[in-house]
Each structure stands twice: as C-alpha cells, then as structure tokens.
Amino acid sequence: MNRLLLLATGGTIAGCADDSATLNDYTAGVLGGDALLAAVPHLQDLATISVEQIASVDSADLLFAHWRALVARIRDAFAADPNLAGVVITHGTNTLEETAWLLQLLIDDPWPVVLVGAMRPATALSADGPLNLLQAVQVALSSEVRGHGVLVVMDGQIHAAQRVTKLATQGVGAFASPGSGALGWVDDVGVHLPVASGSRQVPFADLALPEQWPQVPIVYGCVEPEPLMLNACLNAGVAGLVFTGTGAGQLSAAERSVLQAWPGQRPLMLRANRCGSGPVHSHSEDERLGLLSAGSLNPQKARVLLLLAALAGWDRDQLDALITALP
Ligand code: ASP
C-alpha cells in the first residue's frame, strides 16, 4: 500500500461551531489531523497515512516558524523515505496560497505536495472538508501529478501553486487560478490533468531557513495614499517592500516622490497590482526608483518571493531574472 504523510496545520477544515447551521462564527483548528482522517474511512483503502500536527491555528495566525517547521518536515520526510508517495497538508484557506507558493519555491522533489482546506467548518451541514481531503489524497497518489509541483485541491479543482488564489469569502468554490485556469480536476473516476507537466525550477531548493525572517511589508494603493506608510517602511529599514499598485501596478506621484527622495539604500521592491488578475509589466521609471514588476504574482505571493530572496541575499538582477522566467 502507498505511504502518505498528512501534515495538519489547523484551519476551517479542522474548525468547530456550536451548531451545524453556523458557517462563520466558529473556532478554526480545533480538530487534529487524526480526527480529519477518521472522518473519511475510505482513506484507509487508498494509502497508509501517517499524521503529524504542525500547528492548530487559523491560517491568519500562521507564523514564519510554522513555515520553517513545515519545510523542514517535508524535506526530511522525502529524504528519509524514498517510497513516500507524497505529502498532503491541511490548511486554513485564508493564507493557503501563500504556503503553497512558498513550498513551490523551496521543495525540490518530483513527488506531490498537495494542500487542501475547507470553506465550511467540520461541524457544518454539508461540510466540504471530508470530500476535499479525500480528493487531495487521490491527487497525491496519482502518478499523473508527478512533476507538476505543489498543488492545491479545493472543490474538485486542481490548481498550481503559482496562480491559485482565494477569490471569495463564502462558498465552497472560493478558489481560482486567474489568467491560466485550474490545472485539472478530480472526481470519483480519477484525476484529470489535461496538460503535461513542464520543467520546473526550484530556486531556493538549497536555502536553509533561519529562525529570524526579514521584514517585508505590503503597501496598498488607493486614492491619495498616506505617504507615512511608505516613509515608515523605508525608515524601518525593511528588507523588501511590495506595492499593491492600482491598475497595472501604478504608484501615485506622491509615492514615487518619496522613493525618489529617499537618501538611503532602497530595499528590494516589487510592483504587484490590486486588480486580482493580469500581469504588471516593467516601466521605464522602475530602474530609477528601484522598483521591479512582480509579473503575474499577486501581492501576497510577491511578498513570499521577496522574503526568500532577502533570506538568500539576492540582488535586484537575480530577482528580475527569476520573475521574468516565471510562466
Ligand atoms: N479561518 C480560516 C483559516 O484558517 C478560513 C478557512 O480555513 O477557510 O484560514
């Protein structure tokens, strides 16, 4: 029988409310991974699954220390057991895409890593967690997914870590991959991945994660933005900064003036956008202001990349080359 590792981190999939009609007012991360597994007896027929609890949190409370533990455990597990078929991670949906993208940049292994969550707590009528978990395991056990990188399985859809995002606050179909669409889908008949995997680069495969992580804030663009945000970040000496620019990643004249007038060394800075879909292209001013386009990465994923780039001591050119090479 195939062996899988289930790493549980909490989230709504492990959440409990006082009654079955309550969908929003519940406590996330109450049930352990063992209980999630026990709720889906079918899983016993599919694989031998060992469970480890990495955290029991709402994913809004996830910490860099949890990311560090997750990465270490996955790297060790694949290194120690060549017959391990894959890793499934249960996770809160709010920041699931950030963890997926982090792992995509760090875990260099052809065997699948699949993240899964739920939009309804485990106590809800029609809770989506059990089926999502079953389908995540189906995907992790499928030979077709090998080489596709880190995947997210929600509501029968299989998404790639780079593009997937949570687009809705309610409803089981809250995830999408703007611009590219889902990679495939999974149902009771099997796993369907119409497109073959391409070659994959894992830029931080050898990066050891320290205890202390750099500061990389996100600044959000709007009408008459407060320059105090940007000044505070620069004065604090942040290692990186993501602008959630308006439109195609536009900064206001006031923000550009702050950058231009900044006398010190500029941090690594990425321009993402708040539209939710579509790329940010480079601009003739970027070099002068120390900016780089984030390409098609959303602001939260641009931040994950900046965190790792700062940890690895990358410069602007290295970061630019990586973003340019992203599909
Ligand atoms: N509050 C939850 C979280 O941990 C939301 C969810 O899991 O759907 O992100």
Residues whose N, C-alpha, C, O or C-beta is under 5 A from the ligand:
A	BS01	LIG	G11 T12 I13 A28 V57 D58 S59 A60 H91 G92 T93 N94 T95 G117 A118 M119
